[in-house]
């Protein structure tokens, strides 16, 4: 068969997951059927690059039926809320990780225009086209460590419809010249629609509670999270840890009792060339300027840095809570945020959830996403990956691991076929199964078998053409 039994490293991960769940609560352990289903799903995601029961059935040549797979996904009482956290514990333990940097970012996943059953699908800005699409937004929390980078939490985000409607109307009234006191006041925040910053703080609080043995060296997030409330709360959550974010170029700062934009302040001071080693790669020379300034919106002094990479015309402005760090250390810590973008690229390309992930409802989206992230954790425990990291060599890419595992699974199927008591009969059954589950389908692109129409002149109409 193309896909029968999970590979040994997947089975070992599932068994360790079962042990970890029982340590938390004995009744949370996985049954034999649940372990088999979960192991098959992780292998099927690798083989098909999707979370799609029809593709899973074809990959197993009918050994696992689509209806049974879907029933287990919906009805089986698996401890979904705990499996990801226990999987994180396994990776931290096996790699000997004791510290790291927490990074938050969000990613949009487009859906079809009319999706009433997809959880928290809403109208979002499309960065590539500048227009709007319908889709889901996932806020992700990652732990960046000296060895590997791994996802440790996620939440689905949806903007408050009332807030969006108010902003749209407020913008329209502003264009008409209506003064602020005559415009409607903003509606009160709806707790059913938490902001991205609130979701990020919630995930950090959960991480601190579940993984208290991990020392968080810093918290990093982009400009969306550069608010005083978020930065102060995140710093306090981990005992005054450094929190790094970004300021907008027109954000107000106060220097010597004078308020001005942050870009206006740094335009008066020429930055200095600074050698930076970004994420441990080859050093570059960037232009850097820094000062400890009062950020008006934060109501207190922050460490503000103007940074410009080679080839860039404009500065970007970083902000940090701990004033005792060096400028270069803050800059290099902030560059770790880019690793989340790399994760999103790998995750959407190779780990299944963004490919045909159409499970409906809150359970469908969250459980499908959990399966995909469990696969990412499982790949960090592949024997080749473990040996690579242990020897302090660059870790393998997800794409190359996926291709290797696919070939390992194919070879395992061939070996199973060769070692069968009657290989010829087994091969014949395999051939019939392939024809049954991989049927050729008619194409709508070609006109073969259809009427193309009469494409020629009619002799009796030549006189009408002359007239």
C-alpha positions, 0 to 999 in steps of 0.5 A, a space after each residue: 500500500 502507498 501508506 499503511 503503518 506510520 514510520 517508527 519516529 511517528 509511532 514513538 512521538 505518539 507513544 510519548 504523547 500518550 505518556 505525557 498526557 497520562 502524567 498530566 491526568 491518567 484519564 487523558 491517555 490515548 486508546 490503541 485506536 486513538 493512537 493508530 488514528 493519530 499516527 495515520 493522520 500525521 503520516 497522511 498529512 506528510 504524504 498528501 500535504 493536506 488535511 483532507 479525508 478523501 485524500 487520506 483514504 486514497 493514500 491508504 488505498 481504502 484501508 482507512 475510510 473517509 467516513 471513519 476518519 471524519 468520525 474520529 476527528 469529530 466524535 472521538 474524545 481526544 484531549 485536543 486542548 492538551 495534546 499540543 502543549 504535551 507535544 511541546 514538552 516532548 520537543 523541549 525535553 528531547 532537545 534539552 531546551 531551557 530558555 528561549 525568546 517568545 515571538 508573536 505574529 499573525 497570518 491570514 488564510 484566504 477562503 472562498 467568498 461565501 463561507 458561513 460554516 468556516 470558523 471566524 472567517 471574515 473580511 480581511 485586507 489582502 496584502 498582496 493585492 491591496 484589496 480585501 478577501 474573505 479568510 481566517 486570521 491565526 495569531 501564533 506564538 513561537 518559541 525561538 531557542 538556540 537549537 530549534 524554533 517551535 510553535 507553542 500556541 495559537 488563537 483564531 482572531 476576528 475583528 468586532 463587526 460593530 467596531 468595524 462598522 463604527 470605524 467605517 462610519 467615523 471615517 466617512 464623517 471625517 471626510 465630510 468635515 464633521 467634528 469629533 464631538 458631533 460624531 458617534 462615540 466608539 462602541 464598548 469593546 465586546 469580550 467575544 471579539 478580543 484584540 490580537 494583543 489580548 490573544 497574544 497575552 492570553 497565549 503567553 500567560 498559558 505558556 508561563 503556566 504550562 512551561 514554567 521551567 523555560 526561562 524567557 529571555 525576551 518577548 518580541 512582536 511587530 508594530 501592531 503590538 507596540 502598545 503600552 498595555 501589551 508591552 507592560 503586561 508582557 514584561 510583568 508576566 515574566 518578571 520584568 523581561 525585555 519586550 521589543 516592538 516597533 513604533 510608527 514613524 509619526 508616533 510622538 516622543 518627548 525630549 526635553 519637555 518638547 513633543 515631536 514625531 520620532 522620525 523628526 527627532 532622529 532626523 537631527 542625529 546621524 546614525 552610525 554604521 554598526 556591524 550586525 550578525 542577524 540570526 547568526 548569519 554573515 555580518 552586515 553593516 546597518 545604520 543605527 541610532 538610539 536614545 532613551 526617550 519618553 514615548 507619549 502614548 506609553 507615558 514613560 521612558 523607553 529605549 527607542 532605536 532607529 534602524 536602517 538596513 543596507 539598501 533601505 532609504 527610511 528608518 524603522 523604529 524599534 522600542 524596548 522596555 528594559 533600558 539596561 540592554 545594549 542597542 546591538 542586543 535589542 536590534 539582534 533580538 528583534 531580527 528573530 521575529 523574521 523566523 515566524 515568517 519562515 515558519 508560516 511559509 513552511 507551514 502553509 507549503 508543506 504541513 497541510 493545514 493551508 491546503 484543502 483544510 475545509 473542516 467546518 466549525 470551531 472544532 474543525 478549524 482548531 483540531 485541524 490546525 492542532 494536527 498540522 502543528 503536531 506534525 511540525 513538532 513531530 518533524 523536529 524529532 525525526 532521527 536525522 533532525 535530532 542528530 543534526 541539531 545535537 551536532 550543532 549543524 544547521 537543521 534540515 528544512 521541512 520540505 527536504 524532511 517531507 520528501 525524505 519521509 515520503 520516500 521512506 514510506 514508499 520503501 516501507 510499502 515496497 518492503 512489505 510487498 516483497 516480504 509478503 507470503 505471496 508477492 504476486 497475489 499481493 501485487 495484483 490486489 495492490 494494482 486493483 486497489 490503485 485502479 479503484 482509488 485513483 481513477 482518471 477523470 474527464 477534463 473540461 479543457 478539451 473538446 474530445 467527445 463533445 460537439 465543437 459546432 459547425 465552423 464553416 460558411 453556408 453557401 446559400 447565404 453568400 448572396 446575403 453577404 453581397 447585398 
